[in-house]
Amino acid sequence: MLLVLTAPLWPGVLRCNGVPMVAARPFPCGYHSLARIDFGTALRPGRRYRDAVSGLEVRCLRGSSGCLTFSGRALTAV
């Protein structure tokens, strides 16, 4: 789950592991995912990620594993 801190300067698609992310209601706090977290590519809660080209900046609210991209460019941890 991500929170957009700064909107990009132009439209694009935000993806996690190649799958487009969509606006949706969050899972309840008591929800436990059975997904295995690969800590080599972990998205850590509280960490900010940015696309320097578009200006998009997001904050990870719940941990997960994967690679965030926007318009084909990988977001970097800030």
Secondary structure as UniProt FT lines:
FT   STRAND          2..6
FT   STRAND          14..16
FT   TURN            17..18
FT   STRAND          19..20
FT   TURN            29..30
FT   HELIX           39..41
FT   STRAND          42..43
FT   TURN            45..46
FT   STRAND          48..50
FT   TURN            52..54
FT   STRAND          57..60
FT   STRAND          64..65
FT   STRAND          68..70
FT   TURN            71..72
FT   STRAND          73..74
FT   STRAND          76..77
//
